[in-house]
Amino acid sequence: MSDNKKIHFSTKRSWSHDLPISFLMQQGVENPDVLSLAAGLVDQNSLPVEITKKSFEHLFSNQQSAKEALQYGTTAGSLPLRSLLLSHLETLEQKSAEELGITEDNIIVTTGSQQYLSLLGEVLLDPEDICLVAAPTYFVFLGVLQGLGARIISVETDESGMRMDSLEATLAMLESQGQLNRVKLIYLVSDYENPSGLSLSQDRRQQVIQIAQNWSKQQRILILEDLAYRELCYDGPVVPSIKSFDSTGETVILTQTFSKSFSPGLRVGFGVAPVEVCAAIQDKKGNDDFGSTNMSQHILATALHQNWYYDHVDNLRAVYREKRDCMLQAADRHFSKLPGVHWVHPNGGLYVWMTLPETIETGFSSPLFQTAIHEEKVMYVPGELCYAIDQGLSGTEQSPVQKNHMRLTFGVQNLEGIQEGMKRLANAVKSFI
């Protein structure tokens, strides 16, 4: 066989190239002396080593439970864990499972919530189908959608999250263009959004369900609610999920992860969806892995059952609240006198969204990013990665890509690293103002 024959990759392969997460990881590896305010990792010192050890020992103190953990699991996930997840949701929502309209059959356990996002996209979206997203939004999910060949249309936001008037206007425009039948999904990170740190207001959580149902004229438009950060609440009111307002249980799909609130190494997430959506995801997941890691599920179930998980989350909130406050204080110290610079004060999550004057671009190829990386030795996520632009959409309703933002995270650095990183970043920004 000739060595110079080309490999013909699938079309999906071409849709998934040059994703920004790969570049960011490469920068981190190639520049180990750079302080990262970019990596969305969790606090290293707060990882639940002792709780995980206790859970493992408890699990392996009994031959039967140890063997169950070491055996294959089921595609939908461990039934004891799904029962505990049902109780977990009841606690978070302050509603019974009956009031929420869900049972264990509505829950599928996945390898982190990222797998759930990917599986749902696979079973719902054909190429050219449309997903509506906030501007800005979680850029890794934009990569998932891109890899499926979906059209991604941005909807304007303000300090209360996605604007419902802009959502209605976008849907009306798509209907006028004969494209409403391609709208399958509205994606929202409703609590302490990655990247903006903003939360969707309670009134809009109710409105978006009504809008999705009203515009489901040719097929059902589903809402995908990503609640990766909901338990990392530091101050302000705790707002019920969008899912909790879905009286029929047929419009909202909810997904959560334990990567941020417990351990990313266990890679346990889950989703809650109508039974017919669960069946489709389960079929796809069965082809992919016929079940996420059984051992991780049993360890997490033990931590939940023994209430060790909840003690850990209480401590974790205190750790991250201090780190959040440290970053905001450093922002005040180093950026407050710079004209045209402002930032969000998040009530939870892991991110601070900073806006620079419109004349200063923050992208990978920008002079600012190069100065930050190579001279000041600090890294951030360019905000433009978090905006989608759909070339097939005419009209003015779609929110344009904004190139003067930065996503900063206080998750992985210690207090000294946060302070030094913000100082270095301010030095880089000052050279362009």
C-alpha positions in Angstrom: 0.0 0.0 0.0 1.3 3.4 -0.9 2.3 5.6 2.1 1.1 8.8 0.4 -2.6 7.9 0.1 -4.7 10.6 1.8 -7.0 9.7 4.7 -10.5 10.8 3.9 -12.0 12.0 7.2 -15.7 12.5 7.8 -17.4 15.8 7.4 -17.9 15.9 11.1 -14.1 15.9 11.5 -13.8 19.0 9.4 -16.4 20.7 11.6 -14.5 20.0 14.8 -11.0 21.4 13.9 -9.1 24.2 15.6 -11.3 24.4 18.7 -10.1 27.1 21.1 -10.0 24.8 24.2 -7.1 22.9 22.5 -5.2 26.1 21.9 -5.7 27.3 25.5 -4.5 23.9 26.8 -1.5 24.1 24.5 -0.6 27.6 25.7 -0.7 26.4 29.3 1.6 23.5 28.6 4.1 25.4 26.5 4.2 28.4 28.9 4.5 26.8 32.4 5.7 30.0 33.9 2.5 31.9 32.9 0.0 32.5 35.7 -3.3 31.2 34.3 -6.5 33.2 35.0 -7.9 31.2 32.1 -8.1 27.5 33.1 -11.5 26.6 34.4 -10.1 24.1 36.9 -11.2 23.7 40.5 -9.3 24.6 43.6 -6.6 22.0 44.1 -6.5 22.3 47.9 -10.2 21.8 48.3 -10.5 18.5 46.5 -12.3 16.0 48.7 -9.5 13.6 49.4 -10.6 12.4 52.8 -14.3 12.1 51.9 -13.4 10.1 48.8 -11.1 7.9 50.8 -13.9 7.3 53.4 -16.4 6.6 50.7 -14.1 4.1 49.1 -13.4 2.4 52.4 -17.1 2.3 53.3 -17.9 0.8 49.9 -15.2 -1.8 50.1 -16.0 -2.8 53.7 -18.7 -5.0 52.2 -17.9 -7.7 49.7 -21.2 -7.3 47.9 -21.1 -3.6 47.4 -17.4 -3.8 46.4 -18.2 -6.3 43.7 -21.1 -4.2 42.4 -18.9 -1.2 42.1 -16.2 -3.2 40.2 -18.8 -4.8 37.8 -20.3 -3.2 34.7 -23.1 -0.8 35.4 -26.1 0.1 33.3 -26.3 2.6 30.5 -28.7 4.9 32.4 -26.5 4.8 35.5 -26.7 3.2 38.9 -30.3 3.0 40.2 -29.3 3.8 43.8 -27.4 6.9 42.5 -30.3 8.0 40.4 -32.6 7.7 43.4 -30.2 9.8 45.4 -30.0 12.4 42.6 -33.8 12.6 42.7 -33.6 13.5 46.4 -30.7 15.9 45.6 -32.9 17.7 43.1 -35.8 17.8 45.6 -33.4 19.5 48.1 -32.1 22.0 45.6 -35.6 22.9 44.2 -37.4 22.7 47.6 -40.1 20.7 45.7 -41.0 17.0 45.7 -40.2 14.8 42.8 -43.9 14.5 42.2 -44.2 18.3 42.0 -41.3 18.4 39.6 -42.9 15.7 37.5 -39.9 13.4 37.4 -38.8 10.0 38.5 -35.5 8.0 38.3 -36.6 7.2 34.7 -36.1 10.8 33.7 -32.4 10.8 34.9 -29.4 9.6 33.0 -25.9 9.6 34.6 -23.1 10.6 32.3 -19.3 11.2 32.2 -19.6 14.7 33.4 -22.3 17.0 32.1 -20.2 17.6 29.0 -21.1 14.1 27.8 -24.7 14.8 28.4 -24.5 18.1 26.3 -22.8 16.1 23.5 -25.2 13.2 23.6 -28.2 15.5 23.5 -26.8 17.4 20.6 -26.2 14.1 18.7 -29.8 12.9 19.1 -31.5 16.3 18.5 -29.6 18.2 15.9 -29.1 17.5 12.3 -26.7 19.6 10.2 -28.3 23.1 9.7 -30.6 22.7 12.6 -30.6 25.8 14.9 -29.7 26.3 18.5 -30.3 29.7 20.1 -27.7 30.7 22.7 -27.0 33.7 24.9 -24.3 36.2 23.9 -21.9 35.4 25.4 -22.2 31.7 26.4 -20.1 28.6 27.3 -17.6 28.4 24.4 -17.0 24.6 24.7 -20.6 23.9 24.0 -20.3 26.2 20.9 -17.6 23.7 19.8 -20.0 20.8 20.3 -22.6 22.5 18.2 -20.0 23.4 15.6 -18.9 19.7 15.5 -22.5 18.7 14.7 -22.9 21.1 11.8 -25.6 23.0 13.6 -26.4 26.7 13.1 -25.7 28.7 16.3 -27.6 32.0 16.6 -26.8 34.4 19.4 -29.5 36.3 21.4 -28.7 39.6 23.2 -28.3 39.6 26.9 -28.2 42.2 29.7 -27.5 42.1 33.4 -30.5 39.8 33.9 -29.4 37.2 31.3 -30.9 36.5 27.9 -33.3 39.2 26.8 -36.7 37.7 26.1 -37.7 40.5 23.7 -34.6 39.6 21.6 -35.4 35.9 21.8 -38.9 36.6 20.5 -37.6 38.9 17.7 -35.1 36.2 16.6 -37.8 33.5 16.5 -40.1 35.9 14.5 -37.4 36.6 12.0 -36.6 33.0 11.6 -40.3 32.3 11.0 -40.4 35.0 8.3 -37.4 33.4 6.6 -39.1 30.0 6.7 -36.5 28.7 9.1 -38.6 28.2 12.3 -38.9 24.5 11.6 -35.1 24.2 12.0 -35.1 25.6 15.6 -34.6 22.7 18.0 -33.0 24.1 21.1 -32.6 27.1 23.3 -29.4 26.8 25.5 -29.1 28.7 28.8 -26.5 28.6 31.6 -29.0 30.0 34.1 -26.9 30.3 37.3 -23.6 32.2 37.4 -23.0 31.7 33.7 -19.7 30.6 32.2 -18.3 33.1 31.1 -20.3 36.2 32.3 -21.0 35.2 35.9 -24.6 36.4 35.3 -27.8 34.6 36.3 -31.1 34.5 34.4 -33.7 36.4 36.4 -36.6 34.5 37.9 -39.2 36.2 35.7 -37.3 35.4 32.6 -37.0 31.7 33.7 -40.8 31.6 33.6 -41.1 33.6 30.4 -38.6 31.5 28.4 -40.8 28.4 28.9 -43.8 30.2 27.6 -41.9 31.5 24.6 -40.5 28.1 23.7 -44.0 26.6 23.9 -45.7 29.4 22.0 -43.2 29.1 19.1 -43.3 25.3 19.0 -45.6 25.5 16.0 -44.0 22.9 13.7 -42.0 20.8 16.3 -41.2 21.1 19.9 -38.5 23.6 20.8 -36.7 22.4 23.9 -34.8 24.4 26.5 -31.5 23.0 27.6 -30.6 24.4 31.1 -27.0 23.9 32.0 -26.7 24.2 35.8 -23.0 23.3 36.2 -22.4 26.1 38.8 -25.7 26.2 40.7 -24.3 24.9 44.0 -21.5 27.4 44.0 -23.6 30.3 45.4 -21.8 32.8 47.6 -24.4 35.5 48.2 -27.7 36.8 46.9 -30.9 34.9 46.4 -31.1 31.3 45.3 -33.4 31.2 42.3 -35.4 28.0 41.3 -34.3 26.4 38.1 -36.1 26.9 34.8 -36.9 23.3 35.0 -38.9 23.9 38.2 -41.3 26.1 36.3 -41.9 23.5 33.5 -45.4 22.4 34.7 -45.8 19.8 31.8 -42.2 18.4 32.2 -42.0 18.4 28.4 -40.1 21.6 27.6 -37.0 21.8 29.8 -34.0 19.5 29.9 -31.7 20.1 32.9 -28.1 19.0 33.2 -25.7 19.2 36.2 -22.3 18.1 37.1 -20.3 17.1 40.3 -17.1 18.2 38.7 -17.3 21.8 40.1 -19.0 21.0 43.5 -17.1 17.8 44.3 -14.4 16.3 42.0 -13.7 16.5 38.3 -11.6 13.4 38.5 -14.7 11.2 39.2 -16.3 12.6 36.1 -20.0 12.3 37.2 -22.7 14.4 35.7 -26.4 13.8 34.9 -29.3 15.1 33.0 -33.1 15.2 33.5 -35.3 15.1 30.4 -38.7 13.8 29.1 -38.7 10.0 28.9 -38.7 10.0 25.1 -35.5 12.1 25.1 -34.0 9.8 27.7 -34.7 6.8 25.5 -32.9 8.5 22.6 -29.9 9.5 24.7 -29.7 6.0 26.2 -29.6 4.4 22.8 -26.8 6.7 21.7 -24.9 6.2 24.9 -25.3 2.5 24.7 -23.4 2.6 21.4 -20.7 4.9 22.8 -19.9 3.3 26.2 -22.9 1.4 27.6 -22.6 3.2 30.9 -20.3 5.7 32.5 -17.7 4.6 35.1 -19.5 2.4 37.7 -16.9 2.9 40.4 -17.2 6.7 40.3 -21.0 6.4 40.6 -20.8 4.2 43.7 -18.2 6.5 45.4 -20.4 9.6 44.8 -23.5 7.7 45.9 -21.8 6.8 49.2 -20.7 10.5 49.7 -24.3 11.6 49.1 -25.9 9.0 51.2 -23.7 9.7 54.2 -24.2 13.5 53.8 -20.4 13.9 53.5 -21.0 15.6 50.1 -23.1 18.4 51.6 -20.5 19.2 54.3 -17.9 19.5 51.5 -20.0 21.9 49.5 -20.6 24.1 52.5 -16.8 24.4 53.0 -16.2 24.8 49.3 -18.5 27.8 49.1 -16.5 29.5 51.8 -13.2 28.9 49.9 -14.5 30.2 46.6 -16.3 33.2 48.2 -12.9 34.3 49.6 -11.2 33.8 46.2 -14.0 35.6 44.4 -13.7 38.5 46.8 -9.9 38.5 46.3 -10.2 38.8 42.5 -12.8 41.6 42.8 -10.6 43.5 45.3 -7.6 43.1 43.0 -9.7 44.4 40.1 -10.6 47.4 42.1 -7.0 48.0 43.1 -5.5 47.6 39.6 -8.2 48.4 37.1 -10.6 51.0 38.7 -8.6 54.0 37.5 -8.4 52.7 33.9 -11.0 54.4 31.7 -13.6 52.3 30.0 -12.8 49.1 32.0 -15.5 47.5 34.1 -16.4 44.0 35.3 -19.3 41.9 36.6 -19.5 41.2 40.4 -20.8 37.5 40.3 -22.9 36.1 43.1 -21.5 32.6 42.5 -19.6 30.4 40.0 -15.9 30.7 39.1 -15.7 33.6 36.7 -15.3 37.3 36.4 -16.2 38.9 33.1 -14.2 42.0 32.3 -14.9 44.6 29.6 -12.2 46.8 28.1 -12.6 49.9 25.8 -14.0 48.8 22.4 -10.7 49.9 20.8 -8.8 47.1 22.7 -9.2 43.6 21.2 -8.5 40.6 23.4 -8.3 37.7 20.9 -5.5 35.2 20.5 -3.8 37.2 17.8 -4.3 40.6 19.4 -1.3 42.6 20.7 -2.9 42.5 24.2 -3.0 38.7 24.4 0.6 38.4 23.1 1.8 41.0 25.6 0.0 39.3 28.4 1.4 35.8 27.6 5.0 36.7 26.6 5.8 39.8 28.6 3.6 39.9 31.7 3.3 36.1 31.9 -0.5 35.9 32.5 -3.3 34.2 30.6 -7.0 34.8 30.2 -9.8 33.5 27.9 -10.6 36.0 25.1 -14.3 36.9 25.3 -14.8 36.7 21.6 -14.6 32.9 21.9 -17.9 33.0 23.8 -19.9 34.6 20.9 -21.5 32.8 18.0 -22.2 34.3 14.7 -24.5 32.7 12.1 -23.6 33.6 8.6 -26.9 32.3 7.2 -29.0 34.8 9.2 -30.0 38.1 7.7 -31.3 41.0 9.8 -30.0 42.9 12.8 -31.5 40.9 15.7 -28.5 38.6 16.1 -26.0 39.9 18.7 -22.7 40.7 17.1 -19.4 39.2 18.2 -17.7 41.5 20.8 -14.0 41.5 20.9 -13.1 43.6 23.9 -13.9 41.2 26.8 -11.9 38.8 29.0 -13.1 35.8 31.0 -11.1 35.5 34.2 -11.3 32.6 36.7 -10.4 32.5 40.3 -10.9 28.7 40.6 -7.4 27.3 40.3 -5.1 30.0 41.6 -4.4 30.6 45.3 -5.0 34.1 46.8 -1.4 35.2 46.0 -1.7 33.9 42.5 -5.0 35.7 41.9 -3.5 39.0 43.2 -0.3 38.7 41.2 -2.2 37.6 38.1 -4.5 40.6 38.2 -1.5 42.9 38.7 0.2 41.5 35.7 -2.9 41.6 33.6 -3.5 45.3 34.5 0.1 46.1 33.5 -0.6 44.5 30.1 -3.9 46.4 29.7 -2.3 49.8 30.8 0.1 49.6 27.9 -2.8 49.9 25.4 -4.8 52.6 27.2 
